[in-house]
């Protein structure tokens, strides 16, 4: 999903997760209207990784396993390793048992985002939503998180709110939004050939603010 600020990208994601329901039209999941699905069940099928990661006043382990306390310690460690988070977690004073305050004392090097990606690995949901988690990071941290995200994407439906267009050039389908409407749709090369909104955004420097 691409478009300038306030084009409707986040609104569309909020409709998919049923934070509120559409007043008209349909959103189908495997051919079923999501309004026919129980909200809790629907949200169990979705994992979200965003720029604004919510951390709780609890241990690192509890933050990774949030909502899925049934997972054992080894599963949490495996998720942390897959998210490239274990390398900093094991250096913390108490490792997985290190307490995180509600404001989040994990800031440098994309640590918050890696915790969020570890959550997504542990949840193992079939649908992933990425609200570009790397846009505010340095190059090294971004590269590390991109590697984790590439692994997490395998065999899943992935919806990306893109700020850096270079990160979604290989997407199967790019949806371009403008003032709450879908104005273009296609892959990277076909959209560039249209010389429309996507082409303009791409030529502006491939990056824009949410």
N, C-alpha and C positions, 0 to 999 in steps of 0.2 A: 504494500500500500504506500503510494507516494503522493506528495502534493504539498503545497505551501501550508503555512500555519493556518489553523482553523478551517481547513478544507473538508474535515469530517472523518479523518483517519481514526482517531481515538474514539469517536462516537461509534463508528462501525464496529470496532473491536468490543466496545461496551455492549453493543447489541448482540454480538456473537456469544459473549459470556453471560448474557441476560442480566447485566447490572440494571438494565431497563429494557422494556420490550418495544418492538417496532409498532407504530400505529397503523402501518399499512405494509403490504408486501410480505414476503416470506424469506426466512433463512433456513436452508435445508442442510441437514447433516445425514449423509448416507440416504438421501431421499426423504428423510423425515423432517417435518417442520419442528424446529427446536422448541416452539411453544407447547408441543405435545410431550416434551421431555421434562421430567422433574428437575428443578434447578440444581439440586445437589448432585444428581447423577450427571448432568451435563458438565458441571464444573469439575467433576472427577476426571473427565476426559480431556481436560485442558490444563496445560502448564504455562505460566506466564513468567517471562524474564524481561525486566524493564530497566530503564535508567534509575528510577527511584525505587530502590530495593528497601522493603520494610524489614527491619531487624527488631527482635524483641529482647526485653530484659531477661535473658536466659543464657544457657550455655550455647556454645557453637553447635554442639550435637543436636540440641533441641531446636535450634534455628533451622538446621538443615532438614530435620525430620518433622518440622511443623505440619500438623494435620495428618501425619502418618507415624504416630508414635509406636506403631506395632513393629517397625523395622528395628532389627538388632544393630549392634555397634559395627559389626563387620560390613553390613550393607551401607551404613552411613559413611564408613571409611572408603568403601569402593566408589560411592557417588562423589565423595570429595576428591579422590584421585582422578576420576574421569573428568571432573570440572577444573583440574589443575589448581585445586584449592588446598590439597593436602600438604604441598610444599611449604605453605606459610602456616597452616594450622599446627603442624607438628613442631613448629618453632615457638608457638605461643607458650606462655608460662605453664598452663595446665592442659595444653593440647585441646582435644575436643571438649573438655570440661571447663575451658576458659569462659568466663562470663562476659557477655556483651551487654553494654547498657542500652537503654531504649533509643538513644541518639545514634548508636552504632559506633563503636570504637575501632571498626575495621574500615579504614579509608584508603590507604595508599595501594597503588598497584591493582586497582580493580577488585579488591578483596570482597567488597559487598556483592559485586556482580557474580563473582565466582561462587559465593555462598548460594546465591539465587539459582545459578546453573546446577549446583550440586542438588538443590531441592528438586529441580526439574528432572535430573537423572534418577533420583530416588522415587519420585512420583511415577515416572515411566508412563506418562500419558500419551495417547495417540495423536493429540493435537498440541502444537507448540505455538505460542504467540511471543514474538520478540519485538518489544518496543525499543528499538536500537540501543542495546546495552553498552555499546562501546564508544559512543560519540564524544564523551568527555574524558577519554583516557589517553595516556601517552601511547606512543607507537608499540612499545614492547608489551605493555599490558593488553592493548587491543589485540595484538597478534595472538597472545596466549588465550584470550577469551574467544577469539574467532575460531581457534583450533578446537576448543571444547565445544563450541556451538556446532561446528561441522560434524563432530562425532554424534552429538545429541540429535541432529536433524535426521539421521538415518532411519528410513522406514517409517517416517511420520509425515503428517500434514503440517506444514510450517507456514505461519502467517507473520510477515515481517513489516512493521512500520519502519520505513527506511528514511534515514536522514542523509546518509552518504550513499548516493546512488551506485557507487562502485561496489558496494557490498551486496547488491541484488542483481547484478548484471546477468547472472546465470539462473535466475528464477524462471520456473516454467511459465508463470503468468504474472505480469506486472499490471496492477490496477492503479490508474491515475485519477485522483479525485480533485475537484475544484468546486468550492462553495457548496459542499454537501452533495455533490453529484459525481457519478462515475463518468468521466469524459473520454478516457482512452483505456484500452486494454490490449495486451499482447506481450510478446517477449521483447527483450532489449533491442535487438536489431530491427524488428518490424516497427517498433515505436519510434526509433530514431529516423527511419525512412519516412514516417508520416510528417515529420517536421512540425509537430504540434506542441502541446504543453510539455510532454516528457522531454522532447528534444530541447526545448528552451531551458528546462530545469537542469538538464545534463550539461548543457553548454555554459550555464551560469557558474559552473565550478563544482558540480556534482555534490554539493552540500548545502543544506539550508536548515534553518532552525524550526523546531516543532512549535 
